[in-house]
């Protein structure tokens, strides 16, 4: 009788241990999922913020510059076209991020979306560099060569807008580098989280 009782207690203890392990694994999965989702939401908010800034620049900043400075309409169109072109990669990235569903997709599908998003980010750099470079060259040709309303002679009147442009680029570069570091850290969190969650699917 004592042996049977001991076996029963042992089996009961073994069963409780298995239940505790399952509970702990379930809690761990939830915590990893929450951390991954939080990193994703930060990336999504960052992209929404960048998109909103570009929309404000298109709708408010560029028209304000046209109304308050003697630039040509052609120069204004060049600025607007560059800003609109800058929206294209933003829309692509937001479209990919909208498909990220941690509860409704497998880790394999989510990893595929992450790879597509990283590729879109990689292409965006070249797109922005080419767009901005072409737009700035076209803008300065439009203004310095064809704008007869302003007498652009070499001196303070031409150095000020060039200096302001360079300062704007420097500030944009610093902000972009800061955003890039945060973005890379959050992407790493997402990738690590998906790898850990993938173990639970096996």
ZADRENVEX-978840 format. One record per residue (C-alpha): residue number from 1; x, y, z. Coordinates in steps of 0.05 Angstrom, whole numbers, plus 32768, in hexadecimal, padded with zeros to 4 digits. Layout:
BEGIN
REC  nr    X    Y    Z
REC NUM    X    Y    Z
...
This chain:
BEGIN
REC  nr    X    Y    Z
REC   1 8000 8000 8000
REC   2 8038 8030 8011
REC   3 8059 8023 7FCE
REC   4 8018 8030 7FA8
REC   5 800C 806F 7FCF
REC   6 8053 8086 7FC2
REC   7 804A 8079 7F77
REC   8 8008 809F 7F77
REC   9 8028 80DB 7F9A
REC  10 8063 80D8 7F6A
REC  11 8034 80D7 7F2D
REC  12 800C 8111 7F4A
REC  13 804C 8139 7F56
REC  14 8064 812A 7F10
REC  15 8021 8141 7EF3
REC  16 8023 8182 7F1A
REC  17 806A 818E 7F03
REC  18 8055 8186 7EBA
REC  19 801A 81B5 7EC4
REC  20 8048 81E9 7EE3
REC  21 8078 81E3 7EA9
REC  22 803F 81ED 7E77
REC  23 8027 822A 7E9E
REC  24 806D 8247 7EA0
REC  25 8077 823B 7E56
REC  26 8034 825B 7E47
REC  27 8046 8298 7E71
REC  28 808A 829C 7E50
REC  29 806A 829A 7E0B
REC  30 803A 82D2 7E1F
REC  31 8073 82FD 7E3A
REC  32 809D 82F3 7DFB
REC  33 8060 8303 7DD0
REC  34 8052 8343 7DF7
REC  35 809A 835A 7DF1
REC  36 809B 834B 7DA6
REC  37 8059 836F 7D9B
REC  38 8071 83AB 7DC2
REC  39 80AF 83B2 7D97
REC  40 8084 83AB 7D58
REC  41 8054 83E1 7D71
REC  42 808E 8411 7D7C
REC  43 80A5 8406 7D35
REC  44 805E 840F 7D1B
REC  45 8056 8451 7D41
REC  46 809A 846A 7D27
REC  47 8085 845C 7CDF
REC  48 8041 847E 7CEB
REC  49 8065 84BB 7D08
REC  50 8094 84BF 7CCC
REC  51 8058 84B9 7C9D
REC  52 8032 84F0 7CC2
REC  53 806F 851E 7CC0
REC  54 8074 8516 7C74
REC  55 802A 8523 7C6B
REC  56 8030 8563 7C95
REC  57 806D 8578 7C6C
REC  58 8046 856D 7C2B
REC  59 8006 8590 7C42
REC  60 8021 85C8 7C6F
REC  61 806D 85D3 7C6C
REC  62 8077 85D4 7C20
REC  63 803B 8601 7C13
REC  64 8052 862F 7C4B
REC  65 8097 8635 7C2A
REC  66 8076 8646 7BE8
REC  67 804B 867C 7C07
REC  68 8082 869C 7C31
REC  69 80BF 8699 7C03
REC  70 80C9 86AF 7BBC
REC  71 80D5 8669 7B9F
REC  72 80BA 8654 7B5C
REC  73 807C 8628 7B55
REC  74 80A9 85F5 7B31
REC  75 80D7 85F3 7B6E
REC  76 809A 85E7 7B9A
REC  77 8083 85AE 7B6D
REC  78 80C8 858F 7B72
REC  79 80C5 8591 7BBE
REC  80 807F 8574 7BBF
REC  81 8091 853D 7B8E
REC  82 80CD 8529 7BB9
REC  83 80A2 8527 7BF8
REC  84 806C 84FE 7BD5
REC  85 80A1 84CE 7BBB
REC  86 80BA 84C7 7C02
REC  87 8075 84AC 7C16
REC  88 807B 846F 7BE9
REC  89 80AB 8447 7C15
REC  90 8084 845E 7C53
REC  91 8043 8442 7C36
REC  92 8066 8401 7C23
REC  93 8081 83F8 7C6A
REC  94 803F 8409 7C8B
REC  95 801C 83D7 7C5D
REC  96 804C 83A0 7C74
REC  97 8046 83B3 7CBD
REC  98 7FFA 83B1 7CB9
REC  99 7FFF 8366 7CA9
REC 100 8027 8357 7CE8
REC 101 7FF7 832F 7D12
REC 102 8019 830A 7D4C
REC 103 7FDA 82E4 7D5E
REC 104 7FC1 82D3 7D19
REC 105 8001 82C0 7CF4
REC 106 8036 828B 7CFE
REC 107 807D 829F 7D11
REC 108 8094 8289 7CCC
REC 109 8063 82B9 7CAA
REC 110 8077 82F1 7CDA
REC 111 80C1 82E5 7CCC
REC 112 80B1 82EB 7C82
REC 113 808F 832E 7C8E
REC 114 80CA 8346 7CB8
REC 115 80FA 8335 7C7E
REC 116 80CD 835B 7C4C
REC 117 80CB 8397 7C7B
REC 118 8117 8397 7C83
REC 119 811E 8395 7C37
REC 120 80EE 83CF 7C31
REC 121 8118 83F7 7C64
REC 122 8157 83E7 7C3D
REC 123 8139 83FE 7BFB
REC 124 811D 843C 7C1C
REC 125 8163 8458 7C2B
REC 126 8176 8457 7BE1
REC 127 8132 8471 7BCC
REC 128 8138 84AD 7BFC
REC 129 8181 84BC 7BEA
REC 130 8171 84BD 7B9F
REC 131 8130 84E3 7BA7
REC 132 814E 8519 7BD5
REC 133 818D 8520 7BAA
REC 134 8166 8528 7B69
REC 135 8133 8557 7B8A
REC 136 8169 8584 7BA8
REC 137 818F 858A 7B67
REC 138 814F 8599 7B41
REC 139 8139 85CB 7B76
REC 140 817A 85F2 7B75
REC 141 817C 85F3 7B29
REC 142 8134 860C 7B28
REC 143 8144 8643 7B5B
REC 144 818B 8658 7B49
REC 145 8183 8656 7AFE
REC 146 813A 8665 7AF0
REC 147 8120 868E 7B2B
REC 148 8122 86D6 7B12
REC 149 80FC 86F2 7B4F
REC 150 8138 86E9 7B7C
REC 151 817E 8701 7B6C
REC 152 81A9 86C6 7B81
REC 153 81EF 86E2 7B81
REC 154 8227 86C1 7BA7
REC 155 8222 86DD 7BED
REC 156 81F7 86DB 7C2B
REC 157 81B6 86D2 7C03
REC 158 81CD 8692 7BE3
REC 159 81F7 8678 7C1D
REC 160 81BD 867D 7C4E
REC 161 818D 864D 7C2A
REC 162 81C7 861D 7C1C
REC 163 81DD 8620 7C65
REC 164 8195 8615 7C7B
REC 165 818F 85D9 7C4C
REC 166 81CF 85BA 7C67
REC 167 81B9 85C6 7CAF
REC 168 8176 85A5 7CA0
REC 169 8199 8569 7C81
REC 170 81C8 8564 7CBD
REC 171 818D 8566 7CEE
REC 172 8167 8533 7CC4
REC 173 81A5 8506 7CC3
REC 174 81AC 8508 7D10
REC 175 8162 84F9 7D1A
REC 176 8164 84C1 7CE6
REC 177 81A1 84A1 7D08
REC 178 817F 84A3 7D4C
REC 179 813F 8484 7D2E
REC 180 8169 8450 7D0A
REC 181 818A 8438 7D4A
REC 182 8147 8432 7D6E
REC 183 8128 8410 7D32
REC 184 8161 83DD 7D2E
REC 185 815B 83CD 7D78
REC 186 810F 83C2 7D72
REC 187 8118 8397 7D34
REC 188 814A 836C 7D5A
REC 189 8117 8364 7D92
REC 190 80E2 834E 7D60
REC 191 8110 831D 7D3E
REC 192 8128 82FF 7D80
REC 193 80E0 82FB 7D99
REC 194 80C9 82D6 7D5A
REC 195 8103 82A5 7D60
REC 196 80EF 8296 7DA8
REC 197 80A5 8290 7D96
REC 198 80B8 8261 7D5C
REC 199 80D2 822F 7D90
REC 200 808C 822A 7DAE
REC 201 806F 8218 7D6A
REC 202 809C 81DB 7D63
